[in-house]
């Protein structure tokens, strides 16, 4: 998601798939966020599964889903750091880019599914757990990025 810094709502296209509606059905609800490096356009697909057909070979998408653990609800994000190439320097650069651009991605996801958040205000308080997926131990980790409340302001 290099090159994107400020969220511009007009540059976000949202597609609801698989019978998922704008304000119903939290489970299952999978998010696939991709972008165009050329136009800066963001593309968010929300469905009952990830939109694998929207993912390009660079693997710079942001995948997310709602999960429950007992009585708590969390939003899990999955980021593929290695990009299919096992190069530690490239992985370090991608990790830096994902960290820099993730607030934009989370803001876009929150905005793109804002009617769900309006229907279920408690979703703004759910923890966001980010899974950095990498073959390199120094990059493979899980982090708590707070909650969607901090990404709801434009």
JODA-V816982 format. One record per backbone hydrogen bond with DSSP energy under -0.5 kcal/mol. CO is the residue of the C=O (numbers start at 0). NH is the residue of the N-H. E is the energy in kcal/mol with one decimal. If there is no record, write none. Layout:
BEGIN
CO_NH_E, CO_NH_E
END
This chain:
BEGIN
0_3_-1.4, 6_8_-0.5, 7_10_-2.5, 8_11_-1.8, 10_12_-0.5, 10_41_-3.6, 12_43_-3.2, 14_45_-2.9, 16_19_-2.2, 23_20_-0.5, 28_65_-1.1, 29_46_-2.4, 30_63_-2.1, 31_33_-0.6, 31_44_-2.6, 32_61_-2.3, 33_42_-2.8, 34_36_-0.5, 35_39_-2.2, 40_35_-2.1, 41_12_-2.5, 42_33_-2.6, 42_44_-0.5, 43_14_-2.8, 44_31_-2.3, 45_16_-3.0, 46_29_-3.6, 49_51_-1.6, 50_53_-2.2, 51_54_-1.2, 55_58_-1.8, 60_62_-0.5, 61_32_-2.5, 62_77_-2.7, 63_30_-3.1, 64_75_-3.1, 66_73_-2.9, 68_70_-0.6, 68_71_-1.8, 71_68_-2.7, 72_126_-0.8, 73_66_-2.9, 73_75_-0.6, 74_128_-2.7, 75_64_-1.8, 76_130_-3.2, 77_62_-1.7, 78_80_-0.9, 78_132_-3.2, 81_84_-1.9, 84_86_-1.6, 86_90_-2.4, 87_91_-2.2, 88_92_-2.0, 89_93_-2.5, 90_94_-2.5, 91_95_-1.9, 92_96_-2.2, 93_97_-3.1, 94_98_-2.4, 95_99_-2.0, 96_100_-2.6, 97_101_-2.0, 100_104_-2.1, 101_105_-2.9, 102_106_-2.1, 103_107_-2.4, 104_108_-2.4, 105_109_-2.6, 106_110_-2.7, 107_111_-3.0, 108_112_-1.7, 110_113_-1.6, 112_115_-1.1, 112_116_-1.5, 113_117_-2.1, 114_118_-2.0, 115_119_-2.2, 119_122_-2.2, 120_123_-1.6, 121_124_-1.9, 122_125_-1.1, 122_147_-0.5, 123_148_-2.1, 125_147_-0.6, 126_74_-3.1, 126_128_-0.6, 127_129_-0.6, 127_144_-3.2, 128_76_-2.9, 128_130_-0.5, 129_131_-0.7, 129_142_-2.5, 130_78_-2.6, 130_132_-0.7, 131_133_-0.6, 131_140_-1.4, 132_80_-2.5, 132_81_-0.8, 134_136_-0.6, 135_138_-2.1, 135_139_-1.8, 138_140_-0.7, 140_131_-3.0, 142_129_-3.3, 142_144_-0.6, 145_127_-2.6, 146_149_-1.2, 147_150_-1.6, 148_151_-1.0
END
